[in-house]
Amino acid sequence: MKKVVLLLSVFLSTFSLFSRDFDYRDIPVQDGGRIKPLDTFARNQLLSIYGKRSLKSEDVPAIDWLIDLLADPHIGFKQKVFKLRNPEVVQSLGLEWDNIHTYSYHEILDGLESQRELLIQIHAKPVDELSIIESQLKELHANFQKFANMWWHLKIIPPISDNPEDSWISPWEVESEQALSENQRNLLFNFLEYLNKKLQNDTLGMDMAMSNYYNELNTNYSILIDSHRLKLETWYNEANMFYISLAFYILAFLLLGFSWVTAPILLKKIAYFSLIIGFLLHGGGLCLRMYIMQRPPVTTLYESIIFVSFIANLCAIILEYIRKDGLGIFIGSISGAIFHYIGFKYSVDGDTMGMLVAVLNSNFWLATHVTTITIGYGTSLMAGFMGHIYLGMAILYPERTSSLKEIYNNTFGITLMALFFSLFGTILGGIWADQSWGRFWGWDPKENGAMLICMWHLMMIHMRLSGMVKGPGFALGMVLNNIIVALAWFGVNLLSVGLHSYGFASGIAINLGLFILFEFLFGIGAYFWANSKQKIAIK
């Protein structure tokens, strides 16, 4: 699998990667337990402080903001990069609330100085006892310290040993020049020379300093650092492949809508092609992430969202290939857009390529259990989407019995596939749990959620085969199945308990509650409406 991922990644990025030399964006930094390019480090730092990965007001990329700050802190400290979201926080700092509500280092410094006693009290309080304003002040104080001590966090000096587990050193941690080896001194000198030439606006000097830096890096640190992967990650940051795939999903939906109005076959074919292009870009982004991180595609909540979207679109493309009536395009474009938007929401929480907790650090089980159970989520939600389509069609066109029967059969087929992956993934998870924790099953919330999905699928399949439910009843069951999947996927994270609490995500309770309420009301309401429509159609 690793070779396949490598080939796909190289194919997607060859032209962009080899059209430029190693530059300042690719400088390796150890941060968050892994080695990443300076471009990624800068984006994450600016995201934490400013709330975005670039200075939109000045159209300055994060990497240029960071380089300017390191080269000339006096000018950097005057930039308004601290974005405050709450007018009460701004008022407590003695600042004026305006339409932009961004402030400079010196403005924040004066405000925090005036609230020193309050900050001491806030830091002494337990997290769960903090008010919203106190939490935001604490977060602001942490970001302020991060900004002021950026050199301390910038661990750009590799260790003397070739052990990738050893800690890197920041320039501020260097006690004396003699504490560094000759190679370390050369690397640091070339980086500082680059910043110095940047301050002097000496382009030729900057190029020479970066060339010397790269030669030193490639000669003496090739075991620790893969410069190709650094360049690839920088390219990935700039490519925004998931945003581009979202654009193709939306385009597919619009073209499909026009084809329904004007009914030309050509538009529908172009819409299908657009969906496939979006899917390929989607898959390309996943492959790039796999190669960069050297692990399977699903390890975090964010990655599970984009992977579930990928699986749902794969099912939709296959469905459209079989049916050729636009249903697959409709489901694929809608699901792709929705999941992308949800994923973008989680991507703003920080580094989307963070290191794993120890219990997850197993590529074998990540490639088997986690990937399989996530495919189960994707196919289960696909069956739920089909349930929505069936109920909608039964309400609008109850007389189209043959079309409804086809959708019913397609939904049943996808449900069988969802059961296979969910059940197989749950069994694999039990084997992993036995190896990691010494027990196959422990009634952990995540385990219970996986079991509920399997039991719900089994119940609906049994009811369908035994004739206890017909089309509308089975469709209702699959709509309600979305609630089960959402609770197993997101809901258990709200509990913040159990051995799977590493996936905890705050702030989703309201959205999850609204989703459950909508699915329940839609499912029940559409079921009775569809039943009444079909009875009238029969008469």
C-alpha positions in Angstrom: 0.0 0.0 0.0 2.9 2.3 0.8 4.2 2.0 -2.7 0.9 2.7 -4.3 0.5 5.8 -2.1 4.0 7.0 -3.0 3.4 6.5 -6.8 0.1 8.4 -6.6 1.6 11.2 -4.6 4.5 11.6 -6.9 2.3 11.6 -9.9 0.1 14.3 -8.5 2.9 16.6 -7.4 5.8 15.9 -9.8 5.4 19.1 -12.0 5.0 21.5 -9.1 7.7 19.9 -6.9 10.5 19.7 -9.4 9.8 23.1 -10.9 11.3 24.9 -8.0 14.3 24.5 -5.6 14.2 24.0 -1.9 13.3 27.4 -0.4 12.5 29.1 2.9 9.0 27.6 3.0 10.5 24.1 3.2 12.9 24.7 6.2 12.3 21.8 8.7 11.0 22.6 12.1 10.2 20.1 14.9 6.8 21.0 16.3 4.0 19.0 17.8 6.1 15.8 17.9 6.9 15.8 14.2 9.2 17.4 11.6 7.2 19.7 9.4 8.1 22.5 6.9 8.3 26.1 8.2 5.3 26.9 6.0 3.1 24.5 8.0 4.5 25.8 11.3 3.7 29.4 10.3 0.2 28.6 9.2 -0.6 26.9 12.5 0.9 29.7 14.5 -1.0 32.4 12.6 -4.2 30.3 12.8 -3.9 30.2 16.6 -3.3 33.9 16.9 -5.2 35.5 14.0 -7.8 32.8 13.4 -6.8 32.3 9.8 -3.9 30.8 7.9 -3.0 34.0 6.1 -3.4 37.7 6.8 -6.5 38.3 4.6 -6.6 42.1 5.2 -3.1 42.5 3.8 -3.0 39.4 1.6 0.1 38.2 3.3 0.8 34.4 3.4 1.5 33.0 6.9 5.1 32.1 5.9 5.9 35.7 4.9 4.3 37.0 8.1 6.6 34.7 10.1 9.8 35.5 8.2 9.1 39.2 8.5 8.5 38.8 12.2 11.7 36.9 12.7 13.8 39.2 10.5 12.5 42.5 12.2 10.5 41.9 15.4 10.0 45.7 15.9 7.9 45.9 12.7 6.3 42.6 13.4 5.1 43.7 16.8 3.3 46.6 15.2 1.2 44.4 13.0 -2.4 43.9 14.0 -2.6 40.1 14.2 -4.4 39.5 17.5 -8.1 38.9 16.5 -10.5 39.2 19.4 -14.0 37.8 18.9 -15.7 39.1 22.0 -16.4 42.8 22.6 -16.5 42.2 26.4 -12.9 40.8 26.2 -11.8 43.9 24.3 -13.5 46.2 26.8 -11.8 44.4 29.7 -8.4 45.1 28.1 -9.2 48.8 27.8 -9.3 48.6 24.0 -11.9 50.0 21.5 -14.1 47.6 19.6 -14.2 48.3 15.9 -15.3 46.5 12.7 -11.9 44.8 12.3 -11.2 44.0 16.0 -7.6 43.1 15.4 -4.9 44.5 17.7 -1.1 44.7 17.8 1.4 43.2 20.3 1.8 46.5 22.1 -2.0 47.1 22.4 -2.5 43.6 23.8 0.5 44.0 26.1 -0.9 47.1 27.8 -4.3 45.4 28.1 -2.9 42.3 29.7 -0.7 44.3 32.1 -3.8 46.0 33.4 -5.5 42.6 34.0 -2.5 40.8 35.6 -4.3 40.0 38.9 -7.3 38.7 37.0 -5.1 36.5 34.8 -3.4 35.0 37.9 -6.9 34.1 39.2 -7.9 32.6 35.8 -4.9 30.4 35.6 -5.5 29.1 39.1 -9.1 28.1 38.3 -10.1 24.7 36.9 -10.9 24.8 33.2 -14.5 23.7 33.7 -15.1 26.6 36.1 -14.0 29.3 33.7 -16.6 31.7 32.1 -16.5 32.4 28.4 -14.7 35.7 28.9 -12.2 34.1 31.2 -11.5 31.2 28.8 -10.9 33.7 26.0 -8.6 35.8 28.1 -6.6 32.7 29.0 -6.4 31.7 25.4 -5.3 35.2 24.4 -2.6 35.2 27.1 -1.3 31.9 25.8 -1.2 33.2 22.2 0.4 36.4 23.3 3.2 34.5 25.0 3.6 32.3 21.9 3.9 35.4 19.7 6.4 37.1 22.0 8.5 34.0 22.3 8.3 32.8 18.7 12.1 32.2 18.6 11.8 29.9 21.6 9.1 27.8 19.8 11.1 27.7 16.5 13.0 24.4 16.9 15.0 24.5 13.7 18.3 23.0 14.9 18.4 19.3 14.5 20.0 17.1 17.2 23.6 15.8 17.0 22.4 12.2 16.9 20.5 10.5 14.0 17.7 9.5 16.4 14.4 11.0 15.1 13.0 10.8 18.6 15.5 13.3 20.0 14.4 16.9 20.6 15.5 19.7 18.3 16.8 23.0 19.6 15.5 26.6 19.2 18.0 29.5 18.8 17.0 30.8 22.2 17.9 27.5 23.8 21.5 27.8 22.6 23.6 28.7 25.6 26.7 29.3 23.6 28.2 28.8 20.2 30.4 26.1 21.6 27.4 24.1 22.7 26.6 23.4 19.0 28.4 21.1 16.7 30.0 22.5 13.5 27.1 21.2 11.4 24.5 22.7 13.7 26.4 26.1 13.7 26.5 26.1 9.9 22.8 25.4 9.6 21.9 28.1 12.1 24.3 30.6 10.6 22.8 30.1 7.1 19.3 30.5 8.4 20.2 33.7 10.3 22.1 34.9 7.2 18.9 34.4 5.2 16.9 36.6 7.7 19.6 39.2 7.6 19.7 39.4 3.8 15.8 39.5 3.9 16.1 42.6 6.2 18.5 44.2 3.7 16.2 43.3 0.8 19.2 41.5 -0.8 17.6 38.9 -3.1 20.9 37.4 -4.3 22.2 37.1 -0.7 18.9 35.4 0.3 19.2 32.9 -2.5 22.9 32.1 -1.6 22.1 31.7 2.1 19.2 29.3 1.3 21.3 27.3 -1.1 24.0 26.9 1.5 21.4 26.0 4.1 20.0 23.3 1.8 23.4 21.9 1.0 24.2 21.6 4.7 20.9 20.0 5.4 21.2 17.5 2.5 24.8 16.6 3.3 24.6 16.1 7.1 21.0 15.5 8.0 19.6 13.4 5.2 18.9 10.5 7.6 16.7 12.7 9.8 15.0 14.8 7.2 13.3 13.9 3.9 13.4 17.1 1.9 11.1 15.7 -0.7 8.3 15.2 1.9 8.9 18.7 3.2 8.5 20.2 -0.3 5.4 17.9 -0.8 3.8 19.2 2.4 4.4 22.8 1.4 2.8 22.1 -2.0 -0.1 20.4 -0.3 -0.7 23.5 1.9 -0.8 25.7 -1.2 -2.8 23.4 -3.4 -6.0 23.3 -1.3 -7.1 20.2 -3.1 -10.1 19.7 -0.9 -11.3 23.2 -1.7 -10.9 22.5 -5.4 -12.7 19.2 -5.1 -15.6 21.0 -3.3 -15.8 23.4 -6.2 -16.2 20.4 -8.6 -18.9 18.9 -6.3 -20.8 22.1 -6.4 -20.4 22.4 -10.1 -21.7 18.8 -10.5 -24.8 19.7 -8.5 -25.5 22.9 -10.5 -25.0 21.1 -13.9 -27.3 18.3 -12.7 -29.9 20.9 -11.7 -29.7 22.6 -15.1 -30.0 19.2 -16.8 -33.3 18.6 -15.0 -34.7 21.9 -16.2 -33.5 21.7 -19.8 -33.2 17.9 -19.9 -30.1 17.6 -22.2 -28.0 14.4 -21.8 -24.8 16.3 -22.3 -25.2 18.4 -19.2 -25.8 15.3 -17.1 -22.6 13.7 -18.5 -20.6 16.8 -17.8 -22.0 16.8 -14.2 -20.9 13.2 -13.8 -17.5 14.0 -15.1 -17.3 16.9 -12.7 -18.2 14.6 -9.8 -15.4 12.2 -10.9 -12.8 15.0 -11.1 -13.8 16.2 -7.6 -13.5 12.7 -6.4 -10.1 12.2 -7.9 -8.8 15.4 -6.4 -10.4 14.3 -3.1 -8.6 11.0 -3.3 -5.4 12.8 -4.3 -5.5 14.9 -1.2 -5.9 11.8 1.0 -3.0 10.1 -0.8 -0.7 13.1 -0.3 -1.6 13.2 3.5 -0.9 9.5 3.7 2.6 9.8 2.2 3.5 13.0 4.1 2.5 11.4 7.5 3.6 7.8 6.5 0.4 6.4 7.9 -3.2 5.4 6.8 -5.7 8.1 6.0 -7.9 8.0 9.1 -6.4 8.9 12.5 -8.3 12.0 13.6 -11.8 13.3 13.6 -11.0 15.6 10.8 -9.5 12.9 8.7 -12.4 10.6 9.3 -14.8 13.3 7.9 -12.9 13.7 4.7 -12.5 9.9 4.4 -16.2 9.2 5.0 -16.9 11.8 2.3 -14.5 10.0 -0.1 -16.3 6.7 0.5 -19.7 8.2 0.1 -18.7 9.7 -3.2 -17.2 6.4 -4.4 -20.5 4.7 -3.7 -22.3 7.6 -5.5 -20.1 7.3 -8.6 -20.7 3.5 -8.7 -24.4 4.1 -8.2 -24.6 6.6 -11.1 -22.6 4.2 -13.3 -25.2 1.5 -12.7 -28.4 3.7 -12.8 -27.4 6.5 -15.2 -30.3 8.7 -14.1 -28.6 11.4 -12.1 -29.4 10.0 -8.6 -25.7 9.1 -7.9 -24.6 12.6 -9.1 -27.2 14.2 -6.8 -26.2 12.2 -3.7 -22.4 12.4 -4.4 -22.4 16.2 -4.9 -24.6 16.9 -1.9 -22.7 14.5 0.4 -19.4 15.7 -0.8 -20.2 19.4 -0.3 -21.8 18.8 3.2 -18.9 16.7 4.5 -16.3 19.1 3.1 -17.9 22.0 4.9 -18.0 20.0 8.1 -14.3 19.1 7.6 -13.3 22.7 7.0 -14.9 23.6 10.4 -12.6 21.1 12.1 -9.6 22.1 10.1 -9.5 25.5 11.8 -8.9 23.8 15.2 -5.2 23.5 14.5 -2.7 21.2 12.8 -4.7 18.6 10.8 -1.6 16.4 10.6 -0.8 16.1 14.2 0.9 13.1 15.8 -1.0 10.2 17.2 -1.6 9.3 20.8 0.4 6.2 21.7 -2.5 3.8 21.6 -3.2 4.6 18.0 0.4 4.4 16.8 0.0 1.2 14.8 -0.1 1.5 11.0 -1.4 -2.1 10.7 -4.4 -1.5 12.9 -5.0 2.0 11.5 -5.0 0.5 8.0 -7.4 -2.4 9.0 -9.7 -1.6 11.9 -9.9 2.2 11.7 -10.2 2.4 7.9 -12.7 -0.5 7.8 -14.9 1.0 10.5 -14.8 4.4 8.8 -15.8 2.8 5.5 -18.7 1.4 7.5 -19.6 4.9 8.5 -19.5 6.1 4.9 -21.6 3.3 3.5 -24.1 3.6 6.3 -24.6 7.3 5.7 -24.9 6.5 2.0 -27.8 4.2 2.8 -29.3 6.9 4.9 -29.0 9.4 2.0 -30.8 6.8 -0.2 -33.5 6.6 2.5 -34.1 10.4 2.1 -34.3 10.0 -1.6 -36.8 7.2 -1.4 -39.1 9.1 0.9 -38.8 12.3 -1.1 -39.6 10.4 -4.4 -42.5 8.6 -2.7 -44.0 11.9 -1.7 -43.5 13.7 -5.0 -44.0 10.8 -7.4 -45.9 8.0 -5.7 -47.0 6.7 -9.0 -43.4 5.8 -10.2 -43.5 2.4 -8.5 -40.7 0.9 -10.7 -38.3 3.8 -9.9 -39.1 3.5 -6.2 -38.5 -0.2 -6.2 -35.1 0.3 -7.8 -34.1 2.9 -5.2 -35.4 0.5 -2.5 -33.2 -2.3 -3.9 -30.2 -0.1 -4.2 -30.7 1.1 -0.6 -30.9 -2.5 0.6 -27.7 -3.4 -1.3 -25.8 -0.5 0.2 -27.1 -1.5 3.6 -25.7 -5.0 3.2 -22.3 -3.5 2.3 -22.5 -1.2 5.3 -23.2 -4.1 7.6 -20.2 -6.0 6.3 -17.7 -3.2 6.9 -19.2 -2.2 10.2 -19.3 -5.7 11.6 -15.8 -6.6 10.2 -14.4 -3.3 11.5 -15.9 -3.9 15.0 -14.4 -7.4 15.2 -11.0 -6.1 14.1 -11.3 -3.4 16.8 -11.9 -6.0 19.4 -8.8 -7.9 18.4 -6.8 -4.6 18.6 -8.3 -3.9 22.0 -7.3 -7.4 23.2 -3.7 -6.8 22.1 -3.5 -3.2 23.5 -5.7 -3.4 26.6 -6.0 -7.1 27.3 -9.7 -7.5 26.7 -11.7 -8.0 23.5 -14.8 -6.0 24.7 -15.2 -3.6 27.5 -18.5 -1.8 26.8 -16.6 1.4 26.0 -18.9 4.1 24.5 -17.2 3.8 21.1 -17.5 0.1 21.1 -21.2 0.4 22.1 -21.7 2.8 19.2 -20.2 0.4 16.7 -22.3 -2.5 18.1 -25.5 -0.3 17.8 -24.8 0.4 14.1 -24.4 -3.4 13.4 -27.5 -4.2 15.4 -29.6 -1.6 13.6 -28.4 -2.8 10.2 -29.2 -6.4 11.2 -32.7 -5.4 12.5 -33.6 -3.5 9.3 -32.3 -6.3 7.0 -34.3 -8.9 9.0 -37.4 -6.7 8.9 -37.0 -6.3 5.1 -36.4 -10.0 4.4 -39.3 -11.1 6.7 -41.7 -8.6 5.1 -42.2 -6.6 8.3 -41.4 -3.4 6.4 -41.9 -2.3 2.8 -40.2 0.5 1.0 -41.2 3.5 3.2 -40.5 1.6 6.4 -37.1 0.5 5.3 -36.3 4.0 4.1 -37.4 5.4 7.5 -35.1 2.9 9.2 -32.1 4.0 7.2 -32.9 7.7 7.8 -32.9 7.0 11.6 -29.7 5.0 11.0 -28.0 8.3 10.3 -28.7 9.2 14.0 -27.1 6.0 15.2 -24.0 6.7 13.1 -23.8 10.3 14.2 -24.0 9.3 17.8 -21.3 6.6 17.4 -19.1 8.8 15.3 -19.4 12.2 17.1 -21.7 11.7 20.1 -19.4 9.5 22.1 -16.7 12.2 21.9 -19.0 14.5 23.9 -18.9 12.1 26.9 -15.1 12.6 27.2 -14.9 9.2 28.9 -13.7 5.7 28.0 -10.6 4.5 26.2 -11.5 6.3 23.0 -11.8 9.8 24.5 -8.7 10.9 22.5 -11.2 12.0 19.9 -12.9 14.5 22.2 -14.2 17.5 20.3 -16.0 20.4 22.1 -18.7 22.6 20.6 -20.5 20.0 18.6 -23.4 19.2 21.1 -25.8 21.8 19.6 -25.1 20.9 16.0 -25.4 17.2 16.8 -28.7 17.8 18.6 -30.1 19.8 15.7 -29.1 17.1 13.3 -30.7 14.4 15.3 -33.9 16.4 15.7 -34.0 17.1 12.0 -33.5 13.5 11.0 -36.1 12.3 13.4 -38.8 14.8 12.4 -38.0 14.4 8.7 -38.0 10.6 8.9 -41.2 10.3 10.8 -43.0 13.0 8.9 -41.9 11.9 5.5 -42.8 8.2 6.3 -46.4 9.0 7.1 -46.7 11.4 4.2 -45.2 8.9 1.8 -47.5 6.2 3.1 -50.6 8.3 2.6 -49.5 9.3 -0.9 -48.9 5.7 -1.9 -52.4 4.7 -0.6 -53.9 7.4 -2.7 -51.9 6.4 -5.7 -53.1 2.7 -5.3 -56.7 3.8 -5.1 
